[in-house]
């Protein structure tokens, strides 16, 4: 203010010299101007401070919403009654791509290059007769997924800032849903807009007798993170193929076991696998679902062969290769089980889109064998060097640990993949997605040279 007084004083003297009216009124005019400029400066300064608070504070406080069932009971959620005449979305648009069915302008510029995800408030949907649209309500798995999102840096509680919207309607297991009513509930979401920028998670698609490889609920343009996609239903660069979460993942938990849908060997493969077993003796072990055990966690850990009971996780841990067969559904929880045990998955499921294949290099962690080459499987596996097998075992377990081990891991990986599409200049590199932390460059180079030497690793078809 001392400097300001000198400037004002100089102006007063200069004005007095050239004014015909004299200097008497000028000091008061300048005082008014000074107050005006000071007030204007203060307003501008406060505006800048308020803008900074708005830009930066929400990032640190917006993740406070709690999706835990212990604190937010499903029974306390508002009830929404669906009329029979309520609108139904169109079937999933197979032509959708990020540039045609997703509004990237909603994501806008973000200095952190991170999409913001909004979760719709929890509601209970019933039909006109009061019957719920789902037999299970909000599952523990979906609650864990929503909780992980709300605790992450992706989350926002401001729908106007959201790039991606996740319904609180649980569609993980299609078997528990009423298809028409679930679709109507989706269409009633305030920002549905034909499913634009909406993300649905589904682990178990389809149902008998057809077992479609994608969710049967009409969803229009919504993105689908699905377990069990085939090349016919997967919209490349739009949908995300995710693993089928295994209940064994929730536990602290040179044979060739073969496991299939729900532990049962598919009847189409049984004769060929029995022949492989006969030709290779104790080197191969066929495990089937135990029919004489009561259901529960204990039975989930058991598999049988001709009346002999085996501890499923123990057998997987002692095996080098574990065959994962397609069942009624392409996606199998067995894939997650064998990777958790550090066993190299041998995948026999034509047209199956492997989980997170958009970013994960499955050649480093699996062997994919076409169904018509099943009789040659044992000779193919014997041709893989032991050192390469050990590296594949470590890579498979690391994939499970980083991306498959929990609903949180599955959800965060899905959001990161979508984030990389929207901000490609800040996307994770191949090494960040596929190299275990701490792996040496020499080890990486030697492993890649081994990969190139075998035509049977990963997704390459046999010739």
Beta strands, then each sheet from edge to edge (+ up, - down):
strand 1: 78-81
strand 2: 117-119
strand 3: 123-126
strand 4: 164-166
strand 5: 198-202
strand 6: 223-226
strand 7: 240-241
strand 8: 257-259
strand 9: 285-286
strand 10: 302-305
strand 11: 308-311
strand 12: 321-325
strand 13: 344-348
strand 14: 366-368
sheet 1: 1+ 3+
sheet 2: 2+ 4+ 5+ 6+ 7+
sheet 3: 9+ 8+ 12+ 13+ 14+
sheet 4: 10+ 11-
end
